[in-house]
Structures are given as C-alpha cells and as structure tokens.
Amino acid sequence: MKVLHLIAGIAALTLAPPLTAKHRSEASPPTQVMIVGTLHFANPGLDYRNLAVDDVLAPKRQREIAAIVRALSGFSPTAVGVEWRDDAASTAYAKYKEGTLPPSRDETVQLGFALAKSAKIDAVRGLDMPAGLPFQPAVAFAQSHGKQAIIDRITTVSDQNVAAQERALKTKGIAAALRLLNDPVAADVTHGLYRDLLKLGSGDDQPGLEVTATWYRRNLGICAKLLQATKPGDRIVVFIGAGHLTLLQQCVSETPGYRLVDARRYLPL
C-alpha cells in the first residue's frame, strides 16, 4: 500500500502544471548576464591569428576606455567576471583597489577592474579554465589526407576578422571594435570553424574532434564557474575573449533563471 501511495505521489508531481512565468518571477528574480567579448589589449599572442593593439595606456585610449566603463555602468552591475583564474583575479583586484597594482594593459584590468571599482563591487570573479588546444595534429591530418582547404578556410576567416577589427580600432576606436566583436552573427561564423574541424578525422583517429571537444569543455567550465558565482537577482558583466561569445551566450540563454543581456545595448556608439 505504501508503494502505491508513493507511485501516486510521484505521478501527481509529474502531472502537475509547470509554474507560470508570473509565479517563477515571484519566486526568484532572474540572474542577468552581460557577456562582453573583448580584444586582448596586451597582445599576448595566444590566438590562431592575433590583432596588434596599440598602447591602451596612451591618453587617447584611456579616454576611450573610461567612456566604455561609464557606459557599461548604466547596466548597474552587482558582479564582474573576467578571463583570469579566481585566485589571480582576487589578488590583483585587491591591489587595484588599493592603488598598488602596477600599470597593466590587460583588458581584465582596464575594463573589468575599472568597472568593478566604479560599481563598488568588493571582489572580481575569475572564471577562466585555461586549456591548450591540440591544433597541430588536426593540421597534420589535413595535410596528409587532402583536406588542407579546411585549414585554409580557417586561416582566411581568421585573417579577415583581424583585418576588420584593425580597421575598426584604427578608424573608430576601442568601442567600435568591441561592438564589432559582439555581433552575434559574426561570432557564429567564427564559431562555425570548430564544426569544420570535425571533418578532420577517420575511424578512431579524430584530431579535429579533440580540438573542438577541448574548446567546448573549456567554455562549459567557464559557464559552470559563472553559474556557481552568481545568485538570483545578480547583474553580472563578464569580460572575455570574443571567441568565447557564442558558446557562453548559448549556455546562459539555455539555463533556467538566467537572462542574457546584449552588450551592444550599453557599449558607446
């Protein structure tokens, strides 16, 4: 008899109508997430193709960065996440607030720390999970199996992206380059290159899959840290390399209780 009662109880829960949008909103406010895909200001040279950014500590660029931070402040953030490990972000941000952090060209400092301090946020969340992409085996497979055209397309699209970013940066400034990088349509084109890599493999030898799986795992790890670092009602701005934009936006938009905010609504024109 107890088993029958248990089964009936489970069935009742299963058949119960889902909460309406009104009831969900009353239960807990959504966590709003703005992901700002960025240039790498300090020229670390870690991407497949890299934009050469001029000195962002120069007065002209500092004025542009200050205007970007002021504009993003309109989102009223309660949290900031960055593409650093958490311990490094916490230590450096504490020094930044004290005025003892040495000058840095890194976008984490220039944008993330500056926005957090402006918003009087106590700590910056480091969300990164670094992982080296095993790209060379995929290149070697393409070269030895008559599929060099796939690598050539990746190179062409990457070079076109860098050229477009360079034009925007030189002619219109940092905000224009950021608006370009945060166009979801353009971001999806770049993201599609990882799916092209899935064509590089045969049988149990899947070097293209290894690259793509490593990239997906890294982004899922970043998203996991983001979800773990936030609570209902938070308004978090995440500064991260623009290549991560598509997967992180997908993760946030598909997670119940989270609302994605388009950074272009706040970036200066």
JOCOR-V474497 format. One record per pair of residues at least 24 apart in sequence whose ideal C-beta (glycine too) atoms are under 10 Angstrom apart, sorted by the first residue. I is the first residue (numbers start at 1). GAP is how many residues later the second one is. D is the distance in Angstrom with one decimal. If there is no record, write none. Layout:
i | gap | d
I | GAP | D
I | GAP | D
This chain:
i | gap | d
24 | 232 | 8.4
24 | 233 | 8.1
27 | 205 | 8.6
27 | 230 | 9.4
28 | 203 | 8.8
28 | 204 | 3.9
28 | 205 | 7.3
28 | 229 | 6.7
29 | 202 | 9.8
29 | 203 | 5.4
29 | 204 | 4.2
29 | 205 | 8.9
29 | 206 | 9.8
29 | 228 | 8.9
29 | 230 | 9.4
30 | 202 | 7.1
30 | 203 | 7.8
30 | 204 | 9.2
30 | 205 | 9.7
30 | 226 | 9.2
30 | 227 | 5.9
30 | 228 | 6.4
30 | 229 | 4.3
30 | 230 | 9.9
31 | 47 | 9.7
31 | 48 | 9.2
31 | 195 | 9.3
31 | 196 | 8.4
31 | 199 | 4.9
31 | 200 | 6.9
31 | 201 | 5.9
31 | 202 | 6.9
31 | 203 | 4.9
31 | 204 | 7.9
31 | 205 | 7.1
31 | 221 | 8.7
31 | 224 | 8.7
31 | 226 | 6.1
31 | 227 | 5.0
31 | 228 | 7.0
32 | 43 | 8.0
32 | 44 | 9.6
32 | 45 | 8.9
32 | 46 | 9.1
32 | 198 | 9.3
32 | 201 | 8.6
32 | 202 | 7.2
32 | 203 | 4.6
32 | 204 | 7.3
32 | 205 | 9.5
32 | 220 | 9.6
32 | 226 | 7.8
32 | 227 | 5.0
32 | 228 | 8.1
32 | 229 | 5.4
33 | 46 | 9.5
33 | 48 | 8.8
33 | 190 | 9.8
33 | 193 | 7.1
33 | 194 | 9.4
33 | 197 | 7.5
33 | 201 | 8.4
33 | 202 | 8.2
33 | 203 | 5.5
33 | 204 | 8.2
33 | 205 | 6.7
33 | 215 | 8.5
33 | 216 | 8.6
33 | 218 | 9.5
33 | 219 | 4.8
33 | 220 | 8.9
33 | 222 | 9.0
33 | 225 | 5.8
33 | 226 | 7.0
33 | 227 | 5.8
33 | 228 | 6.5
34 | 38 | 7.8
34 | 41 | 5.9
34 | 43 | 7.6
34 | 46 | 10.0
34 | 47 | 10.0
34 | 148 | 9.7
34 | 201 | 7.8
34 | 202 | 7.2
34 | 203 | 4.8
34 | 204 | 7.0
34 | 205 | 9.6
34 | 218 | 9.6
34 | 225 | 9.9
34 | 226 | 7.9
34 | 227 | 4.2
34 | 228 | 7.7
34 | 229 | 5.3
34 | 230 | 10.0
34 | 231 | 8.5
34 | 232 | 7.1
34 | 233 | 10.0
35 | 46 | 8.8
35 | 147 | 8.1
35 | 191 | 8.9
35 | 201 | 9.2
35 | 202 | 8.0
35 | 203 | 4.8
35 | 204 | 8.4
35 | 205 | 6.6
35 | 207 | 9.5
35 | 209 | 7.8
35 | 210 | 6.2
35 | 211 | 9.9
35 | 213 | 5.3
35 | 214 | 5.9
35 | 216 | 9.8
35 | 217 | 7.1
35 | 225 | 7.5
35 | 226 | 8.3
35 | 227 | 9.2
35 | 228 | 6.6
36 | 32 | 9.0
36 | 36 | 7.3
36 | 45 | 10.0
36 | 71 | 9.1
36 | 75 | 7.2
36 | 76 | 8.9
36 | 79 | 9.3
36 | 142 | 6.8
36 | 145 | 8.6
36 | 146 | 6.7
36 | 201 | 6.3
36 | 202 | 6.7
36 | 203 | 5.1
36 | 204 | 7.4
36 | 206 | 8.8
36 | 209 | 8.9
36 | 227 | 4.6
36 | 228 | 9.6
36 | 230 | 8.7
36 | 231 | 7.7
37 | 141 | 7.4
37 | 143 | 9.5
37 | 144 | 4.5
37 | 145 | 5.0
37 | 146 | 9.2
37 | 147 | 9.6
37 | 149 | 9.9
37 | 150 | 6.8
37 | 201 | 9.4
37 | 202 | 8.6
37 | 203 | 6.6
37 | 204 | 6.9
37 | 205 | 3.1
37 | 206 | 7.6
37 | 207 | 7.0
37 | 208 | 4.2
37 | 209 | 9.3
37 | 211 | 8.8
37 | 212 | 9.2
37 | 226 | 7.5
38 | 44 | 9.6
38 | 45 | 8.1
38 | 69 | 4.7
38 | 70 | 8.8
38 | 72 | 9.4
38 | 73 | 6.7
38 | 74 | 9.0
38 | 136 | 9.4
38 | 139 | 9.0
38 | 140 | 6.6
38 | 143 | 6.9
38 | 144 | 8.9
38 | 200 | 9.9
38 | 201 | 5.5
38 | 202 | 6.7
38 | 203 | 6.3
38 | 204 | 6.2
38 | 206 | 9.7
38 | 207 | 9.7
38 | 225 | 9.8
39 | 68 | 6.6
39 | 72 | 9.9
39 | 126 | 6.7
39 | 129 | 9.7
39 | 130 | 7.4
39 | 135 | 7.5
39 | 138 | 5.9
39 | 139 | 7.3
39 | 141 | 9.8
39 | 142 | 6.9
39 | 202 | 8.3
39 | 203 | 7.4
40 | 43 | 9.1
40 | 65 | 9.5
40 | 66 | 8.1
40 | 67 | 6.5
40 | 68 | 9.9
40 | 201 | 6.4
40 | 202 | 9.3
41 | 24 | 8.8
41 | 63 | 8.9
41 | 64 | 5.0
41 | 65 | 6.1
41 | 66 | 4.4
41 | 67 | 8.9
41 | 68 | 8.6
41 | 69 | 5.8
41 | 70 | 8.3
41 | 133 | 8.4
42 | 62 | 7.2
42 | 63 | 4.2
42 | 64 | 4.7
42 | 65 | 7.5
42 | 66 | 9.2
42 | 67 | 8.9
42 | 68 | 9.0
43 | 62 | 7.9
44 | 61 | 10.0
44 | 62 | 8.4
44 | 197 | 9.9
46 | 84 | 9.5
46 | 86 | 9.5
46 | 87 | 10.0
46 | 195 | 8.6
47 | 111 | 7.9
47 | 114 | 9.8
47 | 115 | 8.8
47 | 194 | 7.5
47 | 195 | 9.8
47 | 196 | 7.1
48 | 85 | 8.6
48 | 87 | 7.4
48 | 106 | 7.1
48 | 107 | 7.8
48 | 109 | 10.0
48 | 110 | 5.4
48 | 111 | 9.7
48 | 113 | 10.0
48 | 114 | 9.7
48 | 145 | 9.1
48 | 195 | 9.2
49 | 105 | 9.1
49 | 106 | 7.4
49 | 107 | 9.9
49 | 108 | 9.1
49 | 109 | 3.9
49 | 110 | 5.7
49 | 111 | 9.4
49 | 112 | 7.3
49 | 113 | 5.0
49 | 114 | 9.5
50 | 108 | 9.3
50 | 112 | 7.1
51 | 110 | 8.5
51 | 111 | 5.0
51 | 112 | 9.0
51 | 113 | 9.6
51 | 114 | 5.0
51 | 115 | 5.9
51 | 117 | 10.0
51 | 118 | 7.4
51 | 126 | 8.4
52 | 110 | 8.8
52 | 114 | 7.6
52 | 117 | 9.5
53 | 52 | 8.0
53 | 54 | 9.2
53 | 112 | 9.0
53 | 113 | 9.0
53 | 116 | 6.9
53 | 121 | 8.7
53 | 124 | 8.8
54 | 51 | 10.0
54 | 115 | 7.8
54 | 116 | 8.4
55 | 50 | 7.1
56 | 48 | 9.5
56 | 49 | 5.1
56 | 50 | 9.1
56 | 51 | 8.1
56 | 53 | 9.8
56 | 54 | 5.9
56 | 55 | 9.7
56 | 118 | 7.5
57 | 46 | 6.1
57 | 47 | 8.6
57 | 48 | 5.9
57 | 53 | 8.5
60 | 113 | 8.4
60 | 114 | 9.7
61 | 44 | 9.3
61 | 49 | 8.7
61 | 108 | 9.6
61 | 112 | 8.2
61 | 113 | 6.5
62 | 48 | 8.5
63 | 110 | 9.3
63 | 111 | 9.9
64 | 105 | 9.8
64 | 108 | 9.8
64 | 109 | 4.9
64 | 110 | 4.6
64 | 111 | 6.4
64 | 112 | 9.4
64 | 113 | 9.8
64 | 114 | 9.9
64 | 204 | 8.4
65 | 42 | 9.1
65 | 45 | 5.3
65 | 46 | 6.8
65 | 49 | 7.1
65 | 108 | 9.7
65 | 109 | 6.4
65 | 110 | 9.0
66 | 44 | 9.7
66 | 48 | 7.8
66 | 52 | 9.6
67 | 106 | 8.9
67 | 107 | 8.9
67 | 108 | 6.9
67 | 200 | 9.8
67 | 201 | 5.4
68 | 42 | 9.0
68 | 43 | 6.7
68 | 46 | 8.8
68 | 47 | 8.7
68 | 105 | 9.2
68 | 106 | 6.5
68 | 107 | 5.4
68 | 110 | 7.1
68 | 198 | 9.0
68 | 199 | 6.7
68 | 200 | 6.1
69 | 41 | 8.6
69 | 42 | 6.7
69 | 43 | 9.6
69 | 44 | 9.8
69 | 45 | 4.8
69 | 46 | 5.2
69 | 47 | 9.8
69 | 48 | 9.1
69 | 49 | 5.9
69 | 50 | 9.5
70 | 44 | 9.8
70 | 45 | 9.4
70 | 48 | 7.8
70 | 198 | 8.3
71 | 44 | 10.0
71 | 104 | 7.8
71 | 192 | 10.0
71 | 194 | 9.8
71 | 195 | 5.4
71 | 196 | 6.2
71 | 197 | 4.8
71 | 198 | 9.3
72 | 39 | 7.9
72 | 42 | 9.3
72 | 43 | 5.5
72 | 46 | 8.7
72 | 47 | 9.1
72 | 106 | 10.0
72 | 165 | 6.2
72 | 167 | 9.4
72 | 191 | 7.9
72 | 194 | 5.2
72 | 195 | 7.4
72 | 196 | 9.2
73 | 41 | 9.7
73 | 42 | 6.6
73 | 45 | 5.4
73 | 46 | 6.3
73 | 164 | 9.5
73 | 193 | 8.6
74 | 191 | 9.0
74 | 192 | 5.7
75 | 40 | 9.1
75 | 44 | 9.0
75 | 160 | 6.3
75 | 161 | 9.5
75 | 162 | 6.4
75 | 186 | 6.9
75 | 188 | 8.9
75 | 190 | 8.4
75 | 191 | 5.4
76 | 43 | 7.4
76 | 159 | 6.0
77 | 38 | 6.6
77 | 39 | 7.8
77 | 41 | 9.1
77 | 42 | 5.1
77 | 44 | 6.9
77 | 157 | 8.7
77 | 158 | 5.1
77 | 159 | 6.4
77 | 160 | 4.7
77 | 161 | 9.9
78 | 41 | 7.5
78 | 42 | 9.8
78 | 43 | 7.0
78 | 152 | 9.0
78 | 153 | 9.4
78 | 155 | 7.8
78 | 156 | 5.2
78 | 157 | 4.9
78 | 158 | 7.0
78 | 159 | 9.5
79 | 37 | 8.3
79 | 40 | 8.9
79 | 42 | 6.4
79 | 43 | 9.6
79 | 44 | 8.5
79 | 45 | 8.4
79 | 46 | 6.3
79 | 147 | 9.6
79 | 150 | 7.1
79 | 151 | 6.4
79 | 152 | 9.1
79 | 155 | 5.3
79 | 156 | 7.1
79 | 157 | 4.0
79 | 158 | 7.6
79 | 159 | 9.0
80 | 28 | 9.5
80 | 31 | 9.0
80 | 32 | 5.4
80 | 33 | 8.0
80 | 34 | 9.6
80 | 35 | 5.8
80 | 36 | 4.2
80 | 37 | 9.4
80 | 38 | 9.9
80 | 39 | 7.5
80 | 41 | 5.8
80 | 43 | 8.7
80 | 44 | 5.0
80 | 45 | 6.8
80 | 156 | 6.8
80 | 157 | 5.4
80 | 158 | 7.6
80 | 159 | 7.4
81 | 27 | 10.0
81 | 31 | 7.8
81 | 35 | 9.7
81 | 43 | 7.4
81 | 44 | 4.4
81 | 45 | 7.6
81 | 46 | 4.6
81 | 47 | 9.3
81 | 141 | 8.6
81 | 144 | 7.9
81 | 145 | 6.0
81 | 148 | 6.6
81 | 149 | 8.5
81 | 155 | 5.8
81 | 156 | 7.3
81 | 157 | 4.1
81 | 158 | 7.3
81 | 159 | 7.8
82 | 24 | 9.1
82 | 25 | 8.4
82 | 26 | 4.4
82 | 27 | 8.9
82 | 29 | 8.5
82 | 30 | 4.2
82 | 31 | 8.0
82 | 33 | 9.9
82 | 34 | 8.8
82 | 42 | 5.8
82 | 43 | 7.1
82 | 44 | 6.0
82 | 45 | 6.8
82 | 46 | 7.7
82 | 155 | 9.4
82 | 156 | 7.4
82 | 157 | 5.2
82 | 158 | 7.3
83 | 24 | 8.1
83 | 25 | 6.5
83 | 29 | 8.5
83 | 43 | 8.1
83 | 44 | 6.9
83 | 45 | 4.9
83 | 46 | 9.9
83 | 47 | 9.1
83 | 139 | 8.0
83 | 155 | 8.4
83 | 156 | 6.7
83 | 157 | 4.5
83 | 158 | 6.1
83 | 161 | 7.8
84 | 24 | 5.5
84 | 25 | 9.6
84 | 28 | 8.4
84 | 40 | 8.2
84 | 41 | 9.3
84 | 42 | 4.3
84 | 43 | 7.9
84 | 44 | 5.6
84 | 46 | 9.5
84 | 155 | 9.6
84 | 156 | 9.9
85 | 41 | 4.8
85 | 42 | 8.7
85 | 43 | 5.6
85 | 44 | 8.3
85 | 45 | 7.6
85 | 140 | 9.8
86 | 37 | 9.2
86 | 38 | 8.9
86 | 39 | 6.6
86 | 40 | 3.6
86 | 41 | 7.5
86 | 42 | 8.4
86 | 139 | 7.6
86 | 143 | 8.4
87 | 39 | 7.0
88 | 38 | 6.0
88 | 40 | 8.8
89 | 24 | 8.7
89 | 27 | 9.7
89 | 34 | 8.2
89 | 35 | 4.9
89 | 36 | 6.8
89 | 37 | 3.3
89 | 38 | 8.4
89 | 39 | 8.6
90 | 33 | 6.0
90 | 34 | 7.1
90 | 35 | 8.6
90 | 36 | 6.8
91 | 35 | 9.6
92 | 32 | 8.2
92 | 34 | 9.1
93 | 24 | 8.2
93 | 28 | 8.9
93 | 29 | 9.0
93 | 30 | 6.6
93 | 31 | 4.3
93 | 32 | 9.6
93 | 33 | 9.0
94 | 28 | 9.6
94 | 29 | 8.2
94 | 30 | 9.3
96 | 28 | 8.6
97 | 24 | 9.7
97 | 25 | 8.8
97 | 26 | 9.7
97 | 27 | 9.7
107 | 67 | 9.5
107 | 71 | 9.7
107 | 132 | 6.1
107 | 133 | 9.1
107 | 134 | 8.6
108 | 131 | 6.4
108 | 132 | 9.3
110 | 64 | 9.2
110 | 129 | 9.2
111 | 63 | 9.2
111 | 67 | 9.0
111 | 126 | 8.8
111 | 128 | 5.2
112 | 125 | 7.9
112 | 126 | 8.7
112 | 127 | 4.5
112 | 128 | 9.4
113 | 126 | 9.5
115 | 122 | 6.2
115 | 124 | 8.0
116 | 121 | 8.6
116 | 123 | 9.9
119 | 116 | 9.3
119 | 118 | 8.8
121 | 115 | 9.7
121 | 116 | 9.6
123 | 106 | 9.7
124 | 115 | 9.4
125 | 100 | 7.5
125 | 101 | 7.8
125 | 103 | 9.3
125 | 104 | 4.5
125 | 105 | 8.4
125 | 111 | 7.7
125 | 113 | 8.4
126 | 99 | 8.0
126 | 103 | 9.1
127 | 94 | 8.6
127 | 95 | 5.0
127 | 96 | 8.4
127 | 97 | 9.0
127 | 98 | 4.4
127 | 99 | 5.6
127 | 101 | 9.3
127 | 102 | 7.0
127 | 109 | 9.7
127 | 111 | 6.7
127 | 112 | 9.6
127 | 113 | 7.4
127 | 117 | 9.9
127 | 121 | 9.3
128 | 90 | 8.5
128 | 93 | 8.5
128 | 94 | 6.4
128 | 97 | 8.0
128 | 112 | 8.0
128 | 113 | 9.6
128 | 116 | 9.6
129 | 88 | 8.2
129 | 89 | 5.5
129 | 90 | 8.7
129 | 91 | 8.8
129 | 92 | 3.6
129 | 93 | 5.8
129 | 94 | 9.8
129 | 95 | 8.3
129 | 96 | 7.1
130 | 88 | 7.5
130 | 91 | 9.6
131 | 83 | 5.5
131 | 84 | 7.9
131 | 86 | 6.9
131 | 87 | 4.4
131 | 88 | 9.6
131 | 90 | 8.0
132 | 82 | 7.8
132 | 86 | 9.7
133 | 61 | 9.6
133 | 64 | 9.7
133 | 77 | 8.7
133 | 78 | 5.3
133 | 79 | 9.1
133 | 81 | 5.5
133 | 82 | 6.2
133 | 85 | 8.5
134 | 73 | 7.0
134 | 74 | 10.0
134 | 76 | 5.2
134 | 77 | 5.9
134 | 79 | 9.6
134 | 80 | 6.4
135 | 62 | 8.6
135 | 72 | 8.7
135 | 73 | 9.6
135 | 75 | 9.3
135 | 76 | 5.6
135 | 79 | 9.3
135 | 80 | 9.9
136 | 71 | 8.6
136 | 75 | 9.5
137 | 63 | 8.9
137 | 64 | 9.9
137 | 68 | 8.9
137 | 69 | 9.6
137 | 70 | 3.9
137 | 71 | 8.9
137 | 73 | 7.0
137 | 74 | 8.1
138 | 59 | 5.8
138 | 60 | 9.9
138 | 61 | 9.9
138 | 62 | 4.9
138 | 63 | 8.3
138 | 68 | 9.3
138 | 69 | 4.2
138 | 70 | 4.9
138 | 71 | 8.9
138 | 72 | 7.5
138 | 73 | 5.2
138 | 74 | 9.1
139 | 58 | 10.0
139 | 61 | 8.5
139 | 68 | 8.4
139 | 69 | 9.9
139 | 72 | 9.6
140 | 60 | 9.5
140 | 67 | 7.4
141 | 56 | 9.9
141 | 58 | 9.9
141 | 59 | 5.0
141 | 60 | 6.8
141 | 61 | 8.2
141 | 64 | 7.2
141 | 65 | 9.0
141 | 66 | 4.8
141 | 67 | 7.2
142 | 55 | 9.1
142 | 57 | 8.9
142 | 58 | 5.5
142 | 65 | 8.7
142 | 66 | 8.3
145 | 54 | 9.9
145 | 55 | 7.7
145 | 56 | 9.1
145 | 57 | 7.3
145 | 60 | 9.7
147 | 49 | 9.8
147 | 52 | 6.8
147 | 53 | 6.1
147 | 54 | 9.8
147 | 61 | 9.2
149 | 47 | 9.7
149 | 50 | 9.9
150 | 43 | 8.9
150 | 46 | 5.4
150 | 47 | 7.2
150 | 48 | 9.8
150 | 49 | 6.0
150 | 50 | 6.3
150 | 58 | 8.2
151 | 45 | 9.2
151 | 46 | 9.0
151 | 49 | 8.4
153 | 39 | 9.9
153 | 40 | 7.5
153 | 43 | 6.6
154 | 36 | 9.5
154 | 39 | 5.0
154 | 40 | 9.3
154 | 42 | 6.8
154 | 43 | 7.7
155 | 38 | 9.9
157 | 32 | 6.9
157 | 33 | 6.6
157 | 35 | 8.7
157 | 36 | 6.2
157 | 39 | 9.4
158 | 32 | 7.8
158 | 35 | 7.8
158 | 85 | 9.8
160 | 29 | 9.5
160 | 30 | 9.7
161 | 25 | 7.7
161 | 26 | 9.9
161 | 28 | 8.6
161 | 29 | 6.3
161 | 81 | 8.9
161 | 82 | 9.4
165 | 77 | 8.8
172 | 97 | 9.3
173 | 95 | 8.6
174 | 93 | 9.6
174 | 94 | 9.2
175 | 92 | 5.5
175 | 93 | 4.3
175 | 94 | 7.4
176 | 91 | 8.8
176 | 92 | 8.7
176 | 93 | 8.2
177 | 65 | 9.5
177 | 90 | 10.0
178 | 61 | 10.0
178 | 64 | 8.4
178 | 85 | 7.5
178 | 86 | 8.6
178 | 89 | 5.4
178 | 90 | 8.9
179 | 84 | 8.3
179 | 85 | 5.6
179 | 88 | 5.2
179 | 89 | 8.5
179 | 90 | 7.8
180 | 62 | 8.8
180 | 84 | 9.8
181 | 60 | 9.0
181 | 61 | 3.9
181 | 62 | 9.1
181 | 64 | 7.4
181 | 82 | 9.2
181 | 83 | 10.0
181 | 86 | 9.8
182 | 60 | 7.1
182 | 63 | 6.7
182 | 67 | 9.7
182 | 80 | 7.5
182 | 81 | 4.8
182 | 82 | 5.4
182 | 85 | 7.0
183 | 59 | 9.6
183 | 62 | 9.2
183 | 79 | 10.0
183 | 81 | 7.5
184 | 61 | 7.2
184 | 62 | 7.3
184 | 65 | 6.9
184 | 76 | 10.0
184 | 78 | 8.0
184 | 80 | 9.1
186 | 56 | 9.1
186 | 59 | 9.3
186 | 60 | 10.0
187 | 55 | 6.7
187 | 56 | 8.1
187 | 57 | 9.2
187 | 58 | 4.4
187 | 59 | 5.0
187 | 60 | 9.6
187 | 62 | 8.1
188 | 57 | 8.9
188 | 58 | 5.6
188 | 61 | 9.7
188 | 62 | 9.9
189 | 57 | 9.5
190 | 52 | 8.0
190 | 53 | 6.5
190 | 55 | 8.6
190 | 56 | 7.7
191 | 24 | 9.3
191 | 28 | 10.0
191 | 52 | 7.8
191 | 53 | 9.3
191 | 54 | 7.9
191 | 55 | 3.9
191 | 56 | 7.0
191 | 59 | 9.3
192 | 54 | 8.8
193 | 50 | 9.6
194 | 49 | 9.5
194 | 52 | 9.3
194 | 53 | 9.0
215 | 28 | 8.6
215 | 29 | 9.1
215 | 32 | 7.8
216 | 31 | 6.7
218 | 26 | 8.3
218 | 29 | 8.9
219 | 24 | 9.3
219 | 25 | 5.7
219 | 26 | 9.7
219 | 27 | 8.7
219 | 28 | 3.9
219 | 29 | 6.0
219 | 31 | 8.9
219 | 32 | 7.2
220 | 27 | 7.6
220 | 28 | 9.4
220 | 31 | 6.8
222 | 25 | 8.5
222 | 26 | 6.4
222 | 29 | 8.4
223 | 24 | 7.6
223 | 25 | 5.8
223 | 26 | 9.7
223 | 27 | 8.8
223 | 28 | 3.8
223 | 29 | 7.0
223 | 31 | 9.7
223 | 32 | 8.0
223 | 35 | 9.9
224 | 27 | 8.6
226 | 25 | 7.9
226 | 26 | 7.4
226 | 29 | 9.3
226 | 32 | 8.9
227 | 24 | 8.2
227 | 25 | 8.4
227 | 28 | 6.5
227 | 30 | 9.3
227 | 31 | 7.6
230 | 27 | 9.5
230 | 28 | 8.0
231 | 26 | 9.7
232 | 25 | 6.4
232 | 26 | 9.5
234 | 24 | 9.6
235 | 24 | 9.6
235 | 26 | 8.1
236 | 25 | 9.4
237 | 24 | 8.6
237 | 26 | 8.1
237 | 29 | 8.8
238 | 25 | 9.4
239 | 24 | 9.7
